[in-house]
Amino acid sequence: VQLQASGGGLVQAGGSLRLSCAASGRLFSDNVLGWYRQPPGQERELVADIGSGGITNYADSVKGRFTISRDNDKNTVYLQMHSLKPEDTAIYYCHAKNRGDYWGQGTQVTVSS
């Protein structure tokens, strides 16, 4: 499985961004797609993930501001981010749990105050 992420960039605090990640290759029915992030000088952390059936899971820090969704026909996962804060600044990584762990390339999100 290969993951190709897009989106990200520079935005002012309070703004919005949308990340997309397209998966190529075979996805098993029990796959989970998600987003992790790694702020500067910190460890990588889960932002949100979504199972193939649509069950979602969010980090407490993004609940109510971020929405994860997926299009199973396109094997694509999205992360809509609203009310962005400077502390959301990080490299965001797409992830697939598909009877193994797969990572996309990171995409930088920078939120200015």
Secondary structure in CASP SS format (residue, H / E / C, confidence):
PFRMAT SS
TARGET T0000
AUTHOR 0000-0000-0000
METHOD secondary structure of the structure
MODEL  1
V C 1.00
Q E 1.00
L E 1.00
Q E 1.00
A E 1.00
S E 1.00
G C 1.00
G C 1.00
G E 1.00
L E 1.00
V E 1.00
Q E 1.00
A C 1.00
G C 1.00
G C 1.00
S C 1.00
L E 1.00
R E 1.00
L E 1.00
S E 1.00
C E 1.00
A E 1.00
A E 1.00
S E 1.00
G C 1.00
R C 1.00
L C 1.00
F C 1.00
S C 1.00
D C 1.00
N C 1.00
V E 1.00
L E 1.00
G E 1.00
W E 1.00
Y E 1.00
R E 1.00
Q E 1.00
P C 1.00
P C 1.00
G C 1.00
Q C 1.00
E C 1.00
R C 1.00
E E 1.00
L E 1.00
V E 1.00
A E 1.00
D E 1.00
I E 1.00
G E 1.00
S C 1.00
G C 1.00
G C 1.00
I C 1.00
T E 1.00
N E 1.00
Y E 1.00
A C 1.00
D H 1.00
S H 1.00
V H 1.00
K C 1.00
G C 1.00
R C 1.00
F E 1.00
T E 1.00
I E 1.00
S E 1.00
R E 1.00
D E 1.00
N C 1.00
D C 1.00
K C 1.00
N C 1.00
T E 1.00
V E 1.00
Y E 1.00
L E 1.00
Q E 1.00
M E 1.00
H C 1.00
S C 1.00
L C 1.00
K C 1.00
P H 1.00
E H 1.00
D H 1.00
T C 1.00
A E 1.00
I E 1.00
Y E 1.00
Y E 1.00
C E 1.00
H E 1.00
A E 1.00
K E 1.00
N C 1.00
R C 1.00
G C 1.00
D E 1.00
Y E 1.00
W E 1.00
G C 1.00
Q C 1.00
G C 1.00
T E 1.00
Q E 1.00
V E 1.00
T E 1.00
V E 1.00
S E 1.00
S C 1.00
END
